[in-house]
Amino acid sequence: MSNIKTIASYFDNLAAHWPEDEKDACIRDRIIQRACLSPGNSILDIGCGKGVMVPHLLKTAPKEIIELDVSKEMIRLGRERFSLPQITHICGDIFTVPLLSIDAAVVFNAYPHLMDKQALAKRLHRLLNDQGIVIIAHSKGKEFINAIHHDDGLCEQISIPLKTPLKEFEFFSSFFSLEDWQDTPDLYYMKLIKKNSTL
Ligand SMILES: C[S@@+](CC[C@H](N)C(=O)[O-])C[C@H]1O[C@@H](n2cnc3c(N)ncnc32)[C@H](O)[C@@H]1O
């Protein structure tokens, strides 16, 4: 379903000029505060780009942050930007890259590119510790996101339009409960909590 090479090369080409989005820093802060991540967590930042979430995740006093992106250019620039002992940068595909267990996964401005939602739900369930948290968020509403992901073909190959949080939750409901959500023009937000692995 997903065309991972096309996605990686698309974002490799954009990486050098990928915006820092300073104006959205307070929305990112709100997202991470609302997630209520405990100190000492291992956090996986999926589709991290150049690390726009890192300063916000650091405020939760994590044990470690794993910055994961399939674009090697994004990872190279992120590594240059944030070289701290508690941060690991990995270039890889969330669906296949070997990873150890984690307490929380954050998918910020990247969910539409993770094309196989059912596989994503299973993969995150496997990776997360019991009661593990998944945050799926955008610093804009779904109408805006869906409008920028629409062109004469390439965007359709590398992204899937966002549905409402309740619709997206259908992919996750066997493995997670939906703890909190928002779908307004300024914020798209879902907080999922892993159900017990004895399912
Ligand atoms: C729209 S960018 C957002 C980057 C960053 N989160 C930000 O807000 O600046 C989406 C990122 O997801 C990454 N990505 C897409 N599919 C991925 C996958 N299967 N595994 C890991 N990263 C992926 C892309 O390479 C890209 O850097």
The ligand as an SDF file (V2000), in Angstrom:
LIG
                    3D

 27 29  0  0  0  0  0  0  0  0999 V2000
    5.0660   16.3410    7.0580 C   0  0  0  0  0  0  0  0  0  0  0  0
    6.5990   15.7510    7.6570 S   0  0  0  0  0  0  0  0  0  0  0  0
    6.5590   16.2910    9.3450 C   0  0  0  0  0  0  0  0  0  0  0  0
    7.9120   16.3140   10.0070 C   0  0  0  0  0  0  0  0  0  0  0  0
    7.8850   16.8080   11.4620 C   0  0  0  0  0  0  0  0  0  0  0  0
    7.0740   15.9760   12.3080 N   0  0  0  0  0  0  0  0  0  0  0  0
    7.4390   18.2420   11.5000 C   0  0  0  0  0  0  0  0  0  0  0  0
    6.3170   18.5180   11.9480 O   0  0  0  0  0  0  0  0  0  0  0  0
    8.2340   19.1190   11.1130 O   0  0  0  0  0  0  0  0  0  0  0  0
    6.2870   14.0080    7.7810 C   0  0  0  0  0  0  0  0  0  0  0  0
    7.5310   13.1910    8.0770 C   0  0  0  0  0  0  0  0  0  0  0  0
    7.1390   11.8280    8.2550 O   0  0  0  0  0  0  0  0  0  0  0  0
    8.1670   11.0160    7.7110 C   0  0  0  0  0  0  0  0  0  0  0  0
    7.6270    9.6770    7.4240 N   0  0  0  0  0  0  0  0  0  0  0  0
    6.6710    9.3720    6.5110 C   0  0  0  0  0  0  0  0  0  0  0  0
    6.4250    8.0520    6.5120 N   0  0  0  0  0  0  0  0  0  0  0  0
    7.2310    7.5130    7.4640 C   0  0  0  0  0  0  0  0  0  0  0  0
    7.4410    6.1820    7.9450 C   0  0  0  0  0  0  0  0  0  0  0  0
    6.7650    5.1410    7.4260 N   0  0  0  0  0  0  0  0  0  0  0  0
    8.3380    5.9680    8.9440 N   0  0  0  0  0  0  0  0  0  0  0  0
    9.0310    7.0230    9.4580 C   0  0  0  0  0  0  0  0  0  0  0  0
    8.8910    8.3040    9.0320 N   0  0  0  0  0  0  0  0  0  0  0  0
    8.0020    8.5400    8.0550 C   0  0  0  0  0  0  0  0  0  0  0  0
    8.6050   11.7790    6.4700 C   0  0  0  0  0  0  0  0  0  0  0  0
    9.8700   11.3840    6.0000 O   0  0  0  0  0  0  0  0  0  0  0  0
    8.5510   13.2270    6.9600 C   0  0  0  0  0  0  0  0  0  0  0  0
    9.7870   13.6920    7.4330 O   0  0  0  0  0  0  0  0  0  0  0  0
  1  2  1  0
  2  3  1  0
  2 10  1  0
  3  4  1  0
  4  5  1  0
  5  6  1  0
  5  7  1  0
  7  8  2  0
  7  9  1  0
 10 11  1  0
 11 12  1  0
 11 26  1  0
 12 13  1  0
 13 14  1  0
 13 24  1  0
 14 15  1  0
 14 23  1  0
 15 16  2  0
 16 17  1  0
 17 18  1  0
 17 23  2  0
 18 19  1  0
 18 20  2  0
 20 21  1  0
 21 22  2  0
 22 23  1  0
 24 25  1  0
 24 26  1  0
 26 27  1  0
M  CHG  2   2   1   9  -1
M  END
$$$$
